[in-house]
Amino acid sequence: MKGLRSVGILGTGSYTPERVLSNFDLEKMVDTSDEWIVSRTGIRERRICSPEQASSDLAYEAAKRALEKANISAEQLDMIIVATVTPDMSFPSTACLLQEKLGATKAAAMDLSAACTGFLYGITTATQFIANGLHKYVLVVGVETLSKITNYKDRNTCVLFGDGAGAAVLGQVKDGYGFQSFELGADGSGGSLLCLPAGGSRIPASNESVENNLHYLSMAGGEVFKFAVRVMNSATEAVLSKAGVARDEIDLLVPHQANKRIIDSAVQRFGLSEEKVAINLDRYGNMSSASIPVALDEAIAEGRVKEGDNLILVGFGGGLTWGATLLKWCTTPAEGSVE
């Protein structure tokens, strides 16, 4: 980031639907048990949106809270980036729908699809616009309504996913603070390991695609697990190295909330204590692109983040994709950057 503006997060917000779907509820729906789910994933319950709610509705609630905490009005936003694999529709983008809901009349708007890594791809993209001086404030939202594409007859996948939204307002912060390094990656050869087969131009909607359950997400759990453990560790190592920060200087790890065993592997590798890791998957399950921003927002609300702390945000997802960033926490706008 040398020679560029320092960019950080000025405010965060999150929203999860009211309905709770517990493991005990799932026991009545498929051949599973609370003990089996907890022992293999660490998940106890997840949130499910109402039939009337779409991703833009969840995104709106999270975005409003982030703007309020950042003390920024929607009219001040220059851009809105929505990371999601469950858009309201193919087009217009969920970001455009959110722009209209917020009244962010001067903001450009676009969706970004990188599955569970979407929020990290989004903040990396947003940072470039602000660091170069093209934009002043960018709203990044990770939102998913995965319950809409989950097959609740498939015991291997229906126990994993939930709905929610997390948002962050990015802007210029004091020199030396904010995002210190990024790492993004992809391996398209593993695309079939985690995907939604139908609904696009390859397999348009038809009676046959519906009958064959091709509009539900599909995952090769074992292969994704091995990939996740590897890239969570390597991406974290990469951003530490790029920023010149040692492992023992990590103040908080905010990982993608997919599986407790994957997180435990990273915690063990980096020698972190429990208080230095943000975990909420027991209450929400895997919310894909919403997982990291919701966990970050809750950690802030709990007083676990203070100015100058080194935060690692790291995740992986379908694509296959992965990403990480090291953030030196500061929500104070740079002098002269506030209108």
C-alpha positions, -999 to 999 in steps of 0.1 A, spaced: 0 0 0 31 23 -3 23 57 -17 -14 51 -15 -41 63 9 -45 41 40 -79 24 39 -98 8 67 -133 0 80 -152 29 94 -182 10 106 -197 -25 105 -232 -39 107 -250 -73 106 -284 -89 104 -297 -124 108 -333 -135 104 -354 -143 135 -363 -179 127 -339 -204 143 -335 -239 128 -318 -261 155 -302 -294 151 -332 -309 170 -355 -295 143 -333 -311 116 -336 -345 135 -373 -344 125 -365 -337 89 -336 -360 79 -316 -389 93 -293 -370 116 -287 -361 152 -276 -331 173 -246 -351 185 -235 -361 150 -238 -325 137 -220 -309 166 -192 -335 167 -184 -331 130 -191 -294 124 -196 -275 157 -229 -262 145 -259 -262 168 -284 -239 150 -287 -216 121 -310 -187 110 -335 -190 82 -351 -162 64 -389 -159 58 -404 -168 24 -409 -131 18 -373 -122 25 -347 -120 -3 -310 -112 -1 -315 -75 -7 -337 -73 24 -311 -88 47 -284 -67 31 -304 -35 37 -307 -42 74 -269 -48 78 -260 -19 56 -282 6 76 -264 -5 108 -229 -2 92 -237 33 78 -249 44 112 -218 32 130 -196 48 104 -216 81 107 -219 81 69 -252 88 50 -262 66 21 -260 97 -1 -222 99 6 -215 64 -8 -195 63 -40 -199 26 -46 -218 -5 -33 -203 -40 -37 -226 -69 -28 -209 -103 -24 -234 -131 -28 -242 -164 -46 -279 -160 -38 -289 -128 -55 -325 -117 -56 -324 -124 -94 -298 -127 -121 -303 -91 -129 -306 -63 -119 -278 -69 -94 -286 -72 -57 -263 -42 -53 -286 -21 -75 -316 -32 -55 -298 -23 -23 -288 11 -37 -325 19 -43 -335 7 -9 -308 28 8 -313 59 -14 -276 59 -23 -283 79 -54 -247 87 -64 -233 52 -58 -221 28 -85 -233 -7 -77 -222 -42 -86 -224 -78 -74 -194 -100 -69 -195 -138 -69 -167 -156 -51 -189 -178 -28 -177 -178 8 -147 -157 0 -169 -130 -15 -166 -105 13 -128 -107 12 -128 -102 -26 -152 -73 -20 -131 -54 5 -99 -60 -16 -117 -45 -46 -131 -16 -26 -97 -8 -11 -82 -2 -45 -108 25 -54 -103 44 -21 -65 40 -19 -61 54 -54 -84 84 -46 -111 74 -71 -137 69 -44 -141 81 -8 -166 57 7 -175 22 -4 -201 -1 12 -192 -38 10 -219 -63 19 -217 -101 22 -252 -116 21 -267 -150 16 -301 -167 17 -287 -202 14 -319 -218 27 -334 -210 -7 -309 -233 -25 -305 -260 2 -320 -294 -2 -335 -302 32 -337 -339 23 -299 -341 19 -285 -348 54 -249 -340 42 -256 -304 33 -288 -292 50 -271 -292 84 -244 -268 73 -260 -236 59 -278 -206 72 -289 -171 62 -275 -137 71 -258 -104 61 -228 -85 72 -217 -51 60 -187 -27 62 -182 9 52 -146 15 39 -129 48 38 -95 65 44 -81 62 79 -50 74 97 -17 66 80 -2 33 91 -36 18 100 -62 -1 80 -55 -29 55 -19 -39 55 -19 -68 30 -41 -90 9 -40 -125 -5 -65 -138 -30 -66 -170 -50 -86 -194 -71 -85 -229 -85 -112 -234 -111 -103 -270 -115 -121 -276 -83 -153 -259 -93 -174 -290 -93 -166 -297 -57 -189 -270 -45 -215 -256 -69 -251 -249 -79 -254 -270 -111 -285 -255 -127 -301 -221 -133 -274 -206 -155 -267 -208 -192 -252 -242 -189 -283 -259 -175 -313 -235 -178 -343 -242 -156 -365 -270 -169 -388 -297 -156 -359 -321 -158 -334 -299 -139 -360 -294 -111 -369 -331 -109 -331 -339 -106 -326 -314 -77 -301 -295 -98 -312 -261 -84 -298 -271 -49 -262 -266 -40 -239 -296 -43 -208 -303 -23 -180 -329 -21 -175 -324 16 -143 -344 22 -124 -328 -7 -136 -293 3 -125 -299 39 -89 -308 28 -87 -278 5 -101 -255 33 -75 -266 59 -47 -261 34 -56 -226 21 -68 -212 54 -33 -217 67 -14 -207 36 -34 -175 30 -29 -165 66 9 -171 63 9 -150 31 -7 -119 46 15 -121 77 46 -123 56 36 -95 32 28 -72 62 59 -82 82 38 -93 111 47 -123 133 22 -150 143 23 -139 180 13 -104 169 -22 -116 158 -48 -100 181 -79 -115 165 -85 -142 139 -118 -138 121 -121 -170 100 -149 -181 76 -174 -200 97 -178 -233 79 -166 -260 103 -151 -259 138 -125 -285 129 -112 -264 101 -109 -234 124 -93 -255 151 -66 -265 126 -57 -229 120 -58 -220 157 -34 -249 164 -10 -239 136 -7 -203 147 -7 -210 184 -37 -188 192 -57 -188 224 -95 -190 224 -100 -153 231 -80 -145 200 -105 -162 176 -140 -151 166 -163 -181 164 -201 -179 160 -208 -209 137 -225 -227 165 -253 -202 163 -254 -194 126 -238 -223 106 -221 -214 73 -235 -181 59 -211 -181 30 -201 -145 22 -219 -132 53 -199 -153 78 -168 -132 81 -185 -97 83 -211 -110 108 -184 -125 130 -164 -93 128 -193 -71 137 -202 -93 167 -166 -93 179 -165 -55 178 -199 -53 197 -184 -76 223 -155 -52 229 -129 -77 215 -114 -52 190 -94 -21 200 -75 5 180 -41 -8 168 -51 -45 170 -39 -68 142 -69 -86 127 -67 -115 102 -98 -121 81 -95 -154 62 -118 -176 42 -123 -201 14 -152 -210 -8 -167 -224 -40 -148 -216 -72 -126 -228 -56 -115 -195 -41 -97 -183 -10 -85 -150 5 -71 -132 35 -63 -98 47 -44 -83 76 -61 -52 91 -46 -29 117 -78 -17 133 -87 19 133 -122 35 127 -109 71 128 -112 88 94 -80 104 81 -77 141 89 -94 161 62 -112 131 47 -145 139 63 -169 161 44 
